[in-house]
Amino acid sequence: MEDDKRTLKLLILVAGILTIGMTAYYLVWNFTGLLPRVGSATEYATVYQVKYEGLTGYCYEVHNETKTIYRSMIESQPYIFQDGRDVIVKLQYADEYYFYNLDTEKERVVTRKEYEELFPIIWYYPFTTVEKTQITKLNPEMDDVLVLEAVSKYDAHWYWFVTNPDAGMNEDPFWFDGESETLPVCTQEGDIRTIFYTEEGQSRCKEFNSKTGWDSYAYDLYDDNKVYVERLTDIMDYYDVMNDALNSGSNLKTTGFVNTQPVNIIDCNDAYMHAKNEVTIPYDLVTFRFDFRLPNNIAEIIGWEVTFSTKDDPTAPKEIVYMNGDGVTELVVQ
């Protein structure tokens, strides 16, 4: 009987010590931020763990009842919880909080001060979930292209990386990264690797040379991936450049244009689709420059310079189309 009492007292003591220990651990974890918080505490977000050559990272996505509304790239230890219809993301080493509203599907960033005003005291939920991704090496013979597949509630998604051959243990192992709505495809010609991927329903690609450190602009692809439309533009003085072209002695066309009515041009892709109406030469590369002003702090396009050329032959003929901000063609240089 005495032995039973001693055993019971010992069990109570052990249980008390464990309870106090776990409570102390939780209080430190909840209020100090000294211990890592990672994973999702809500059904509306998924955190994926990525392990590569001894390093661990995380990517996450937020979805509502019908679709995915946000996907991140590789982040450091995201902790995700929910307040009402807001999914809140806190990254371990950032002083900002990211709010994703499940109804409006919009994101907003809240500073630590603003957050503490909204939530003076908050009890974090300690039981989170983390899922692992499936790793696929698309280019195993060179071993420098890594693809991660994340299958979420509504669809599959892929993250792709070009690894850095010079990275040591203390350096970033990834040279460049991106994401795709379809399984990325890697091709190789000589030292050039090309990643073909899809974003926002648009086929795109990017080229790399891991030996020299060169990488291309990202391209949007058209005509069965045969036309490369550069996604980055340079700035120019539209009227000065056009004036120089008029005085250059080049083969000029100043009348008889197709684009004579104003249209709404939002981005480079719109500019390409409109400018190509004036082109008479074969081409597979489209590049841009543009001019703008800022009346009332709102960007207003003054004019576009759209150059049509042959990607792998700099000596081939070029055709340059100059359009004003309304998409009306004013000059073509051949």
C-alpha positions as CSV (number, residue, x, y, z in Angstrom):
1,M,0.0,0.0,0.0
2,E,2.8,2.4,0.9
3,D,4.6,1.5,-2.3
4,D,1.5,2.4,-4.3
5,K,1.2,5.8,-2.5
6,R,4.9,6.5,-3.3
7,T,4.4,5.5,-6.9
8,L,1.3,7.7,-7.2
9,K,3.2,10.7,-5.6
10,L,6.1,10.1,-8.0
11,L,3.8,10.1,-11.0
12,I,2.1,13.3,-9.8
13,L,5.5,14.9,-9.3
14,V,6.7,13.9,-12.8
15,A,3.4,15.1,-14.3
16,G,3.7,18.4,-12.5
17,I,7.3,18.9,-13.7
18,L,6.3,18.0,-17.3
19,T,3.3,20.4,-17.1
20,I,5.4,23.2,-15.7
21,G,8.2,22.5,-18.3
22,M,5.8,22.4,-21.2
23,T,4.0,25.6,-20.0
24,A,7.3,27.4,-19.6
25,Y,8.4,26.3,-23.1
26,Y,5.1,27.4,-24.6
27,L,5.3,30.8,-22.9
28,V,8.8,31.4,-24.1
29,W,7.8,30.2,-27.6
30,N,4.7,32.3,-27.7
31,F,6.0,35.6,-26.3
32,T,9.7,35.9,-27.0
33,G,10.2,34.7,-30.6
34,L,13.5,33.2,-29.5
35,L,12.4,29.7,-30.6
36,P,11.4,29.1,-34.2
37,R,7.8,29.1,-35.3
38,V,7.2,27.3,-38.5
39,G,4.2,25.7,-40.3
40,S,0.5,26.4,-40.8
41,A,-2.1,26.6,-38.1
42,T,-5.0,27.1,-40.5
43,E,-6.6,25.0,-43.2
44,Y,-6.3,27.9,-45.6
45,A,-2.5,27.8,-45.9
46,T,0.0,25.1,-46.7
47,V,3.7,25.3,-45.7
48,Y,6.2,23.1,-47.7
49,Q,9.5,22.1,-46.4
50,V,12.4,22.1,-48.9
51,K,15.6,20.2,-48.2
52,Y,18.6,20.4,-50.5
53,E,22.2,19.5,-49.8
54,G,21.9,19.9,-46.1
55,L,19.9,23.2,-46.2
56,T,16.3,23.6,-45.3
57,G,13.9,26.2,-46.6
58,Y,10.1,26.7,-46.8
59,C,7.6,27.9,-49.4
60,Y,4.0,28.5,-48.6
61,E,0.7,29.1,-50.4
62,V,-2.6,30.6,-49.2
63,H,-6.0,29.5,-50.6
64,N,-9.7,30.2,-49.9
65,E,-12.6,27.9,-50.5
66,T,-12.2,27.9,-54.3
67,K,-8.7,28.6,-55.4
68,T,-5.1,29.4,-54.5
69,I,-4.6,33.1,-54.0
70,Y,-0.9,33.4,-53.2
71,R,2.3,31.4,-53.5
72,S,5.6,32.4,-52.1
73,M,9.2,31.6,-53.1
74,I,11.6,30.0,-50.6
75,E,11.3,31.7,-47.3
76,S,12.8,31.4,-43.8
77,Q,10.5,29.7,-41.4
78,P,7.0,31.1,-42.1
79,Y,4.4,30.7,-39.3
80,I,0.9,31.1,-40.6
81,F,-2.3,31.6,-38.6
82,Q,-5.7,33.1,-39.1
83,D,-7.8,36.0,-37.6
84,G,-11.3,36.1,-39.0
85,R,-11.0,36.0,-42.8
86,D,-7.4,37.1,-42.7
87,V,-4.6,34.6,-43.1
88,I,-1.5,36.1,-41.4
89,V,2.0,35.1,-42.3
90,K,5.0,35.9,-40.0
91,L,8.5,35.2,-41.3
92,Q,11.0,34.3,-38.6
93,Y,13.5,37.0,-39.4
94,A,11.2,39.8,-40.7
95,D,9.5,42.6,-38.7
96,E,6.5,42.6,-40.9
97,Y,3.3,40.6,-41.1
98,Y,1.6,39.7,-44.3
99,F,-2.2,39.6,-44.3
100,Y,-4.1,37.7,-47.1
101,N,-7.8,38.3,-47.1
102,L,-9.7,35.2,-48.2
103,D,-12.7,37.2,-49.5
104,T,-11.0,40.1,-51.4
105,E,-7.9,37.9,-52.3
106,K,-5.7,40.9,-51.6
107,E,-2.5,41.2,-49.7
108,R,-1.4,43.9,-47.3
109,V,1.8,44.3,-45.3
110,V,1.6,45.4,-41.6
111,T,4.5,46.6,-39.6
112,R,5.3,45.2,-36.2
113,K,4.1,48.4,-34.5
114,E,0.8,48.3,-36.4
115,Y,0.4,44.6,-35.7
116,E,1.0,45.1,-31.9
117,E,-1.7,47.8,-32.0
118,L,-4.1,45.4,-33.6
119,F,-3.2,42.5,-31.3
120,P,-1.7,43.6,-28.0
121,I,-1.7,40.0,-26.8
122,I,-2.0,37.0,-29.0
123,W,-1.7,33.3,-28.2
124,Y,-0.1,31.4,-31.1
125,Y,-1.4,28.0,-31.8
126,P,1.5,25.5,-31.2
127,F,0.3,22.6,-33.4
128,T,1.2,23.4,-37.0
129,T,1.5,21.3,-40.1
130,V,4.4,21.2,-42.6
131,E,4.4,19.2,-45.8
132,K,7.4,18.0,-47.9
133,T,7.8,18.7,-51.5
134,Q,8.8,16.3,-54.3
135,I,12.2,17.1,-55.7
136,T,12.9,16.5,-59.4
137,K,16.2,17.2,-61.1
138,L,15.4,18.2,-64.7
139,N,19.0,18.2,-65.9
140,P,20.7,15.3,-64.0
141,E,23.7,15.2,-66.4
142,M,24.7,18.7,-65.3
143,D,23.0,18.6,-61.9
144,D,22.4,22.3,-61.9
145,V,18.6,22.6,-62.4
146,L,16.4,21.7,-59.5
147,V,12.6,21.5,-59.6
148,L,10.2,21.2,-56.6
149,E,6.7,20.0,-57.1
150,A,4.0,21.2,-54.6
151,V,0.6,19.7,-54.9
152,S,-1.9,21.9,-53.1
153,K,-5.6,21.5,-52.4
154,Y,-6.6,22.8,-55.8
155,D,-3.7,22.3,-58.2
156,A,-0.1,21.4,-58.6
157,H,2.7,24.0,-58.8
158,W,6.4,24.0,-59.5
159,Y,9.4,25.9,-58.2
160,W,12.5,25.9,-60.3
161,F,16.1,26.8,-59.3
162,V,19.4,27.1,-61.1
163,T,22.0,26.0,-58.6
164,N,25.2,28.0,-58.0
165,P,28.2,25.8,-58.7
166,D,30.5,28.1,-56.8
167,A,28.4,28.2,-53.6
168,G,30.0,26.9,-50.4
169,M,28.3,25.9,-47.2
170,N,27.9,29.5,-46.2
171,E,26.6,30.8,-49.5
172,D,23.3,30.6,-51.3
173,P,23.2,27.4,-53.3
174,F,20.8,28.9,-55.8
175,W,21.8,31.3,-58.4
176,F,18.3,32.1,-59.8
177,D,14.8,30.8,-59.1
178,G,11.3,31.1,-60.4
179,E,7.9,29.4,-60.3
180,S,5.6,27.7,-62.9
181,E,2.1,26.6,-63.4
182,T,3.2,23.7,-65.6
183,L,6.1,21.3,-65.2
184,P,9.2,23.3,-66.3
185,V,11.3,22.0,-69.1
186,C,15.0,22.4,-69.3
187,T,17.0,22.3,-72.6
188,Q,20.7,22.6,-73.2
189,E,22.7,23.8,-76.2
190,G,26.4,24.0,-75.5
191,D,26.8,25.8,-72.1
192,I,23.4,27.5,-72.4
193,R,20.6,26.1,-70.3
194,T,17.0,27.3,-71.1
195,I,14.2,26.9,-68.6
196,F,10.7,26.9,-70.2
197,Y,7.9,27.6,-67.7
198,T,4.4,29.2,-67.3
199,E,3.3,32.1,-65.2
200,E,-0.2,33.6,-65.2
201,G,-1.1,31.4,-68.2
202,Q,1.8,32.8,-70.2
203,S,4.6,30.6,-71.7
204,R,7.9,32.1,-70.7
205,C,11.6,31.2,-70.6
206,K,15.0,32.3,-69.3
207,E,18.5,31.4,-70.4
208,F,21.6,30.7,-68.2
209,N,25.3,30.0,-68.6
210,S,26.4,28.7,-65.2
211,K,30.1,28.7,-66.3
212,T,30.2,32.5,-67.0
213,G,27.4,33.7,-64.7
214,W,25.4,35.1,-67.6
215,D,21.7,35.1,-67.6
216,S,19.2,36.5,-70.0
217,Y,16.1,38.6,-69.4
218,A,12.9,36.7,-69.0
219,Y,11.0,36.2,-72.3
220,D,7.4,35.8,-73.0
221,L,6.9,33.2,-75.8
222,Y,4.5,33.4,-78.8
223,D,3.9,31.5,-82.0
224,D,4.5,28.0,-80.6
225,N,7.5,29.3,-78.6
226,K,9.2,30.6,-81.7
227,V,9.0,34.4,-80.9
228,Y,10.9,35.7,-77.8
229,V,9.4,38.9,-76.4
230,E,11.7,40.5,-73.8
231,R,9.9,41.4,-70.6
232,L,12.3,44.2,-69.6
233,T,12.3,47.7,-71.1
234,D,14.9,50.4,-71.2
235,I,14.1,54.1,-71.0
236,M,14.6,56.6,-73.8
237,D,13.7,60.1,-74.9
238,Y,11.1,59.2,-77.5
239,Y,11.2,62.4,-79.6
240,D,15.0,62.7,-79.5
241,V,15.4,59.1,-80.6
242,M,12.9,59.4,-83.4
243,N,14.6,62.6,-84.5
244,D,17.9,60.8,-84.7
245,A,16.3,58.1,-86.7
246,L,14.8,60.6,-89.2
247,N,18.3,62.1,-89.7
248,S,20.2,58.8,-89.8
249,G,19.8,58.1,-93.5
250,S,18.2,54.7,-92.8
251,N,15.3,53.3,-94.8
252,L,12.3,55.1,-93.3
253,K,8.6,54.7,-93.6
254,T,6.6,57.7,-92.5
255,T,3.1,57.0,-94.0
256,G,0.8,54.2,-94.9
257,F,0.7,52.6,-91.4
258,V,-1.8,50.0,-90.1
259,N,-2.0,51.4,-86.6
260,T,-3.8,54.7,-87.1
261,Q,-6.4,54.6,-84.4
262,P,-5.7,55.0,-80.6
263,V,-5.7,51.8,-78.5
264,N,-5.0,51.0,-74.9
265,I,-1.5,49.6,-74.5
266,I,-0.8,48.4,-71.0
267,D,2.5,46.5,-71.2
268,C,5.2,45.1,-73.4
269,N,3.0,42.3,-74.7
270,D,0.3,44.7,-75.8
271,A,3.0,46.9,-77.5
272,Y,4.3,43.8,-79.3
273,M,0.9,42.6,-80.5
274,H,0.1,46.0,-81.9
275,A,3.5,46.9,-83.3
276,K,3.9,43.7,-85.3
277,N,1.1,44.9,-87.6
278,E,3.7,47.1,-89.2
279,V,6.5,44.5,-89.6
280,T,7.5,43.1,-93.0
281,I,10.7,41.0,-92.1
282,P,11.1,37.6,-90.5
283,Y,11.9,37.9,-86.7
284,D,12.0,35.8,-83.6
285,L,13.2,38.4,-81.0
286,V,11.3,41.5,-79.9
287,T,12.8,44.2,-77.6
288,F,11.6,47.5,-76.2
289,R,12.3,51.0,-75.1
290,F,9.8,53.5,-73.9
291,D,9.4,57.0,-72.7
292,F,7.0,58.3,-70.0
293,R,6.1,61.2,-67.8
294,L,4.5,61.5,-64.3
295,P,1.7,64.0,-64.3
296,N,0.1,64.0,-60.8
297,N,2.5,61.1,-59.9
298,I,0.7,58.7,-62.3
299,A,2.9,57.2,-65.1
300,E,1.8,58.1,-68.6
301,I,3.5,56.5,-71.6
302,I,4.7,59.0,-74.2
303,G,6.0,56.5,-76.8
304,W,7.2,53.0,-77.6
305,E,10.2,51.8,-79.6
306,V,9.7,48.2,-80.5
307,T,12.6,46.4,-82.3
308,F,12.0,43.2,-84.3
309,S,15.2,41.2,-85.0
310,T,16.7,37.7,-85.3
311,K,17.8,36.4,-81.9
312,D,20.9,34.4,-82.9
313,D,21.9,36.5,-85.9
314,P,22.9,40.1,-85.1
315,T,23.6,40.8,-88.8
316,A,20.1,40.0,-89.9
317,P,17.8,42.8,-90.9
318,K,15.9,44.7,-88.1
319,E,12.7,46.7,-88.2
320,I,12.0,49.3,-85.5
321,V,8.4,50.6,-84.9
322,Y,7.8,53.9,-83.1
323,M,4.3,54.3,-81.6
324,N,3.0,57.1,-79.5
325,G,1.4,56.5,-76.1
326,D,-1.9,55.7,-77.8
327,G,-0.4,53.0,-80.0
328,V,-0.5,55.1,-83.2
329,T,2.5,54.3,-85.4
330,E,4.5,57.4,-86.3
331,L,7.7,55.9,-87.8
332,V,9.1,52.6,-89.0
333,V,12.9,52.2,-89.5
334,Q,14.1,49.3,-91.6
